[in-house]
Amino acid sequence: MKFRAHILILFSLFLISYSSTDVSAHSGRTNSSGCHNNRSTGGYHCHGGYGDTTSNGRSTVESYKDSDLNGVNDSYQDLQEIGINIENMGFKDGEQDAEYGSFQENPKTPGELSNAEYGWYKEGYKKGYKTKIDGIAYEQGYQKGLGFKSTITPEKFAITSKAKAKFNSGYLKGQTEKWIYTAKLAASESKPLSLPKDLPKDVTNLAKDAYEKSLSNIKKEEEAYQEGLSSARKEEDYSVPTKYEGLSALYYQKGYYTIFNQLINIKNTALKEGWSGEKYKVPSAAEEYNLQYIYQKYYEEGKRKKIIDKIYKVGMIFLILACILFIVFITYKIRKK
């Protein structure tokens, strides 16, 4: 009996010793995030069993605490590593909010954090937001300057001086391009230029310059076009005057060949009809392009060529007859001898 009692006492002592060791390794209660300090080692660790993401697509606090930076997904992390992970989570959430310009001075987290943990998260959030907003500020300003709707208001970019400057620069660029295009369009349609009164002075001046320059170019292009028409009507060889270059030279070419192509058709028609003796009738194309004189000129030339052809043929007949008579006469003389 005594031997059995000793065995029982030793077994009980063993169990008590094992229990106390386990408790000392995980001393202290866990916080709301499932983490606590390890008093025996001086470290800080969290227990797993948490999800990875929330319904809005953000990573949960627990998933960041559970993921070691060294790639080992174990149950122990030191305090510095957890701080970096939580700051990274805040950075990504800040970037996400920057896409919509919804900056939060005190951002809501997808899980409960201690004061220290929230400080890490908030710091990362601000860094992420500012980094992203700096990157998209110019393009957002440019799009808004062009007149496109933006999901972010200009005030959202005032969070950093860099973002504000980039947004304003992009906006000015967009406004400049928008109103220069508007000015050129108004000039091409011979409409007066109308600009907003609150438009920046530099943009206003550039738009006015573009309008005046466009009017001048349009005038020169029209002048080149008309001169091309005139040159073709005179049946001159194609040669662009040196005063025209670039686009105005193309307008000269356009004017010249607009008439030249019609002129060739009208000329051929007139020659054919004058030759055949058809009734004189000016084609509609000649009237449309003011080429009636061309039709008349070549119709008469066709008639003259017909008369010349007839004279030539009659002359050939008389020449042949004369030759025949000459041969007969010579033959007669030879025989008479």
Helices and strands as residue ranges (DSSP letters): H 2-25, E 35-38, E 43-46, H 61-66, H 79-98, H 115-146, G 154-159, H 161-188, H 201-233, H 247-276, H 284-288, H 292-336
